[in-house]
């Protein structure tokens, strides 16, 4: 699968869905008395010569930046952009689909 601007945007949307599924059961909100909190895990991307943290959906990403998307856990890094690319490639092979072609169809509508 070639990572086009449309595929890069799809990867950014998928990353947002993954990143917003974080939960810390050990947190406590002193104002409401609620224990545990859901939060959006920040994704770091190398853009325009610098590292940028995104806490919301990534508004703009180029195909070249996808492989720099990562979650940083202390000294460990999870390259989420590459992971999502691997999943999309696996789905294309397994089910005989073409995400680029599907994105072109959406663009035509």
Long-range contacts (C-beta under 8 A, 24 or more apart in sequence): 1-85, 1-88, 1-89, 1-92, 1-98, 1-99, 1-100, 2-100, 3-63, 3-66, 3-85, 4-63, 4-100, 4-103, 5-62, 5-63, 6-100, 6-103, 6-104, 6-106, 6-107, 7-63, 7-88, 7-99, 7-100, 7-103, 8-61, 8-62, 8-63, 8-65, 8-66, 9-61, 10-88, 10-99, 10-103, 11-61, 11-66, 11-69, 11-81, 11-84, 11-85, 11-88, 12-57, 12-58, 12-61, 12-69, 13-57, 14-84, 15-43, 15-58, 15-69, 15-80, 15-81, 15-84, 16-40, 16-56, 16-57, 16-58, 18-80, 18-84, 19-43, 19-71, 19-80, 41-71, 42-71, 43-69, 43-70, 43-71, 43-80, 44-68, 44-69, 44-70, 44-71, 44-72, 45-69, 45-70, 45-81
